[in-house]
Amino acid sequence: MALTQQHFESPDALTSSFAATLVSILEEGINTRGRASLVVSGGRTPVGLFQTLSQADIDWSKVDITLADERWVSEDDDASNTRLVKEHLLRNKASQAHFVSPLTDDEDANSAIAEVESRISSMAQPFDALILGMGEDGHTASLFPCSEQVEDGLNMSSGKICIAVKPTTAPHQRISLTLPALLHSRNIFIHLTGDKKKAVLLDALENDTEIQKPVTAVVNRAPVTLMWAP
């Protein structure tokens, strides 16, 4: 287990430092390899980070951005992570970034796997930076402990990039990157705010299996930096 913890006095201080770190990572990717890739997560926590990043003065036309997971809803739905990313990150200077959508017109996410895997495979890889969140049940991306698909998502030898997921404790079918796809990243961050979520993460790492708290599967296999503020 390799978890580095960076604690900040406030969410604003976290946002400022985290944005600067990500800009440096993306610039290195562009300068070294010609393109850079960023995998983000949805939810309320990263909104401020997205807004700050959108103003960063880098060559966004050479940056590929996708989501670690997405709810299988239309883009105009309030629950859509794609909508969140487009409203808060893919604007201002970052409007020039190349967004790799995890959504198709298929009614069922299972029917979209081949297409979405093809899109993800076209991105600059390993991903330069991956930003994960975590639910209070220990899920990360859409690898839910309650879902029948969790073992498939955590399978390191499946060869799958994406899976369709139907959690039993949360609404909407999902599409999610698998654990091996998530781990194919040069820099992995878990972005959390609040004492409760940090306590869940640290307790999970001490006391739970990967099936019980899938976030531990990431930390068990790769260097991860926790970016946390109260």
Buried (B, 14 or more C-beta within 10 A) or exposed (E): EEBEEBEBEEBEEBBBBBBEBBBEBBBBBBEEEEBBBBBBBBEEBBBBBBBBBBEBEBBBEBBBBBBBBBBBBEEEEEBBBBBBBBBBBBBBBBEEBBBBBBBBEBEEBBEBBEBBBEBBEEBBBBBBBBBBBBBEBBBBBBBBBEBEBBEBBBBEEBEBBBBBBBBEEBEBBBBBBBBBBBBBBBBBBBBBBBEEBBEBBEEBBEEBEBBEBBBBBBBBBBEBBBBBBE
